[in-house]
């Protein structure tokens, strides 16, 4: 399955600052469930997740303007 607009998706995430300090994570918890492309996440996250597939691991760097 590919993440596209109006797709229900579930992701595990780790949020870090520019120094690599962990600010939040879904590790040990249920994944974050959301619907892509309708503003459930910050714009930079939705843009970075667009087109990703199940099981894919990646990093997304979000600019302040997209955060």
C-alpha positions as CSV (number, residue, x, y, z in Angstrom):
1,X,0.0,0.0,0.0
2,X,1.2,3.5,-0.9
3,X,0.4,6.5,1.2
4,X,-1.6,8.9,-1.0
5,X,-4.3,11.6,-0.4
6,X,-7.2,10.3,1.6
7,X,-5.4,7.1,2.6
8,X,-5.7,5.9,6.2
9,X,-2.2,5.2,7.4
10,X,-0.4,4.2,10.6
11,X,3.2,5.2,11.3
12,X,5.7,4.8,14.0
13,X,7.9,7.8,14.5
14,X,10.7,9.4,16.5
15,X,10.8,13.2,16.7
16,X,14.3,14.7,17.3
17,X,15.7,18.2,17.5
18,X,18.6,19.4,15.4
19,X,21.1,18.0,17.9
20,X,19.5,14.5,17.8
21,X,17.8,14.7,21.2
22,X,14.6,12.6,21.2
23,X,11.6,14.8,21.9
24,X,8.8,12.3,21.3
25,X,8.5,8.7,20.0
26,X,5.9,6.0,19.4
27,X,8.4,3.3,20.4
28,X,6.7,0.9,22.7
29,X,3.3,2.3,21.9
30,X,0.7,2.0,19.2
31,X,1.4,3.6,15.9
32,X,0.0,7.1,15.1
33,X,-3.1,6.6,12.9
34,X,-4.1,9.4,10.5
35,X,-5.6,10.2,7.1
36,X,-3.2,11.6,4.6
37,X,-3.7,14.9,2.9
38,X,-6.4,16.5,4.9
39,X,-4.4,18.4,7.5
40,X,-4.2,15.8,10.3
41,X,-0.4,16.3,10.4
42,X,1.9,19.3,10.0
43,X,2.4,20.0,6.2
44,X,6.1,18.9,6.2
45,X,5.2,15.5,7.6
46,X,2.4,15.0,5.1
47,X,4.6,16.0,2.3
48,X,7.4,13.6,3.5
49,X,5.0,10.7,3.9
50,X,3.4,11.1,0.5
51,X,4.2,8.0,-1.7
52,X,5.8,6.0,1.1
53,X,5.0,2.3,1.3
54,X,4.4,-0.2,4.2
55,X,7.5,-1.1,6.0
56,X,9.6,1.6,4.5
57,X,12.0,3.4,6.9
58,X,13.1,7.0,6.2
59,X,13.9,10.4,7.8
60,X,11.9,13.5,7.2
61,X,13.5,16.9,8.0
62,X,10.7,19.5,8.4
63,X,11.5,23.2,7.9
64,X,10.1,25.7,10.4
65,X,7.8,27.1,7.6
66,X,6.3,23.6,7.1
67,X,6.1,22.8,10.9
